[in-house]
């Protein structure tokens, strides 16, 4: 079972799903179908898996890897995991580490897969 929230971008369907289980032996994820009546599985090769940061933005929206956020300084950045920390990359050449308090002041405005047009501003 998964102890934290995980989501996945289904490459072929171009949509985000909430992951209900990950099977590392079979190398696949499991998620509900559209009407939440059955589970579907997808191979690792066909998904991009993203972990929750376990933090919420200023609007109480959960923050995930690959989310695009607006920072309190007005920058837009992408959430990336650079073990053991999450970072906001605010430009192609700059990464910044921030505390939980900082993430509470950010605003999720989309993610790189569902809103690729936002990347032009980063």
C-alpha positions as CSV (number, residue, x, y, z in Angstrom):
1,X,0.0,0.0,0.0
2,X,1.0,3.6,-0.6
3,X,1.5,5.7,2.5
4,X,1.5,9.0,0.7
5,X,-0.3,10.5,-2.2
6,X,1.1,9.6,-5.6
7,X,-0.2,10.6,-9.0
8,X,0.8,9.6,-12.5
9,X,0.7,11.1,-15.9
10,X,-0.6,8.5,-18.4
11,X,1.5,9.2,-21.5
12,X,-0.8,7.7,-24.1
13,X,-4.0,9.2,-22.7
14,X,-2.4,12.5,-21.8
15,X,-4.2,12.7,-18.4
16,X,-3.4,12.6,-14.7
17,X,-4.6,9.9,-12.4
18,X,-4.3,9.2,-8.7
19,X,-2.2,6.1,-8.1
20,X,-3.8,3.5,-5.7
21,X,-0.9,1.0,-5.7
22,X,2.5,0.5,-7.2
23,X,3.8,-3.0,-8.0
24,X,7.5,-2.9,-8.3
25,X,7.8,-6.6,-9.1
26,X,5.5,-6.3,-12.2
27,X,6.7,-2.7,-12.8
28,X,3.2,-1.2,-13.0
29,X,0.9,1.2,-11.3
30,X,-2.8,0.8,-10.4
31,X,-5.5,3.4,-10.6
32,X,-9.3,3.6,-10.7
33,X,-11.1,3.7,-14.1
34,X,-13.1,6.9,-14.9
35,X,-16.2,5.8,-13.0
36,X,-14.2,4.5,-10.1
37,X,-15.8,1.0,-10.4
38,X,-12.7,-0.9,-11.3
39,X,-8.9,-0.8,-11.1
40,X,-6.7,-0.4,-14.1
41,X,-3.0,-1.2,-14.4
42,X,-0.4,0.7,-16.5
43,X,3.3,-0.3,-17.1
44,X,6.0,2.0,-15.7
45,X,7.1,2.7,-19.3
46,X,3.8,4.3,-20.0
47,X,3.5,6.7,-17.0
48,X,5.4,9.4,-15.2
49,X,5.1,9.0,-11.5
50,X,5.0,12.0,-9.2
51,X,5.0,12.1,-5.4
52,X,3.2,14.5,-3.1
53,X,5.5,16.8,-1.1
54,X,3.2,16.4,1.8
55,X,2.7,20.2,1.8
56,X,-0.1,22.4,0.7
57,X,0.0,25.7,-1.1
58,X,-1.5,28.9,0.3
59,X,-4.9,27.8,-1.1
60,X,-4.6,24.4,0.7
61,X,-4.0,22.6,-2.5
62,X,-1.6,19.6,-2.2
63,X,1.8,20.2,-3.9
64,X,3.3,17.5,-6.1
65,X,6.5,17.0,-8.0
66,X,6.3,18.7,-11.5
67,X,3.7,21.3,-10.2
68,X,4.2,24.8,-11.4
69,X,4.0,27.3,-8.6
70,X,4.0,31.0,-8.2
71,X,6.3,32.1,-5.4
72,X,5.7,34.9,-3.0
73,X,8.4,36.9,-4.9
74,X,6.3,36.6,-8.1
75,X,8.5,34.1,-9.8
76,X,7.1,31.0,-11.4
77,X,8.9,27.7,-10.8
78,X,8.6,24.0,-11.1
79,X,8.7,21.7,-8.1
80,X,11.5,19.1,-8.5
81,X,12.8,16.4,-6.1
82,X,16.5,16.6,-5.6
83,X,17.1,14.1,-2.8
84,X,16.7,14.6,0.1
85,X,14.9,18.0,-0.6
86,X,12.2,19.4,-2.8
87,X,13.3,22.5,-4.7
88,X,11.6,25.2,-6.8
89,X,13.5,25.7,-10.0
90,X,12.7,29.3,-11.0
91,X,14.8,29.3,-14.2
92,X,16.8,27.0,-16.2
93,X,20.0,27.9,-14.4
94,X,18.7,28.4,-10.8
95,X,17.3,26.2,-8.1
96,X,16.3,27.3,-4.6
97,X,15.7,25.4,-1.4
98,X,12.8,26.6,0.7
99,X,11.3,25.7,4.1
100,X,7.8,24.4,4.6
101,X,6.7,27.9,5.5
102,X,7.8,29.0,2.0
103,X,5.8,26.3,0.3
104,X,2.7,27.4,2.3
105,X,3.1,30.8,0.7
106,X,3.3,29.4,-2.9
107,X,0.4,28.9,-5.2
108,X,0.0,25.9,-7.5
109,X,-1.0,27.2,-10.9
110,X,-0.7,24.0,-12.9
111,X,1.7,21.2,-13.7
112,X,4.2,20.6,-16.6
113,X,2.0,17.9,-18.2
114,X,-1.5,19.3,-18.1
115,X,-0.3,22.9,-18.6
116,X,2.8,22.9,-20.7
117,X,2.1,26.4,-21.9
118,X,3.0,27.7,-18.4
119,X,6.5,26.5,-18.9
120,X,7.2,29.4,-21.3
121,X,7.0,31.7,-18.3
122,X,9.5,29.7,-16.2
